[in-house]
Amino acid sequence: MGASPSRLLRFTSALRRRNYRLLWTGTLVSNTGDWLDMVALNWLIVAQNGGALDLAVVNFCRAIPILALALVGGAIADRVERRRLLIVIQLASMALAVILTGLAVAGVTPLWALALIAAGRGAAFAFNLPARHALIPMLVPRDELPNAVALNLVTLNATKVLGPMLAGLMIAQFGLTVCFALNAVSYLAVLYTLYCMTLTPAPQTQKTPEPRESLAAAILSGLAYVRARQVLYMLVLVALVPVFLGQPFLVLLAVFAHDALHWGPTGFGLLTSAAGLGSVLGALVIGGYTELLRRGIVMLVLLLAFGLSLLAFAANPVAVLAPLILIISGATYMSYNTALTSIMQMTIEDAYRGRVMSMMFMNRGLMPLGTAAAATLSASAGVRVAYGVMGGLILIFTLALLVFVPKLRRLQT
């Protein structure tokens, strides 16, 4: 019994650092707003325009800028002051949220306008995530970095519980526009916390890009850095493929609730919240065991369990069990992702951190493409078939890694 409080203290140790605590708090508020917006937007597309294919179009438009600009965003994060870069990105994202709110108030939400807003958000995302994750090691000591990574992911996924739950209630009671407006306001929180940070320049103990190095040369040097390190190369692959194959399970929950379960927005919010609750529980549990966060075999076993849970969700005939299965899906996926991110952060030199993390976060661009493929399959063969295919492909991919890539299986940082 005495070990649990000690483990909890280790897990939350990064929150003792003022700058990290500011980032964590602002992210919690802003991401809750993002989920309010995401649930409302997905429901608007499904209810207004007819379903999975329109959802696929909007997600495809969001994916293209992420894939096109992620490496650029990572290179810029390694060349400029990361806090200031994040402030500019939040201002741009808030402007897009205000535009969407205005369209909703006016009652003018054509698919092309939603697609353009999605593309703008994809561009902002391509710069935001590499800069944010590259900033985290500047806010905490190295020995607290795994805790900071886990806490950051807990924050991201706690909002998956709070945001969709609030969104389902607000859509039912007040309509979609309130969700869009609250998201716009939520950006003020992260802007304030970024402004309040006091950062000291890190000592230049590692190689940094030459001042005259072009942006293209910086991107190429980052790619060469990963290519020369087989472990990093494999970790980037493990970051990209499972997200393309499996992460669309969250976006397609709108279709699953509407078509398979015949539930309304409150039921849709329940499903999304269940996945988010599982994600929080998974990150909380594994975040207390820093030794597990550094082991490749743990990461792969968790990914295998995630694939199995998607198969179970697809085959489950009992509607009331669907949220329970999604708790398992969320827990296993987030535990895998926490382990992966911790291993990568502990391995990368700071001078290349933005560029390498941008390669990892290109998976967010692959996710909408995977969603487009899964939504197309859902429209033609049914949403349960789409979930079954996602789970089966993840199982095949993970088993191949376990059998044919022993270096990854034995990895320990």
Sequence and secondary structure as in RCSB ss.txt:
>XXXX:A:sequence
MGASPSRLLRFTSALRRRNYRLLWTGTLVSNTGDWLDMVALNWLIVAQNGGALDLAVVNFCRAIPILALALVGGA
IADRVERRRLLIVIQLASMALAVILTGLAVAGVTPLWALALIAAGRGAAFAFNLPARHALIPMLVPRDELPNAVA
LNLVTLNATKVLGPMLAGLMIAQFGLTVCFALNAVSYLAVLYTLYCMTLTPAPQTQKTPEPRESLAAAILSGLAY
VRARQVLYMLVLVALVPVFLGQPFLVLLAVFAHDALHWGPTGFGLLTSAAGLGSVLGALVIGGYTELLRRGIVML
VLLLAFGLSLLAFAANPVAVLAPLILIISGATYMSYNTALTSIMQMTIEDAYRGRVMSMMFMNRGLMPLGTAAAA
TLSASAGVRVAYGVMGGLILIFTLALLVFVPKLRRLQT
>XXXX:A:secstr
 THHHHHHHHHTGGGGSHHHHHHHHHHHHHHHHHHHHHHHHHHHHHHHH SHHHHHHHHHHHHHHHHHHHHHHHH
HHTTS HHHHHHHHHHHHHHHHHHHHHHHHHT   HHHHHHHHHHHHHHHHHHHHHHHHHGGGTS GGGHHHHHH
HHHHHHHHHHHHHHHHHHHHHHHT HHHHHHHHHHHHHHHHHHHHH         S    TT  HHHHHHHHHHH
HHT HHHHHHHHHHHHHHHHHTHHHHTHHHIIIIIS   HHHHHHHHHHHHHHHHHHHHHHHT TTGGGBHHHHH
HHHHHHHHHHHHHHH   GGGHHHHHHHHHHHHHHHHHHHHHHHHHHS GGGHHHHHHHHTTHHHHHHHHHHHHH
HHHHHH HHHHHHHHHHHHHHHHHHHHHH HHHHT B 
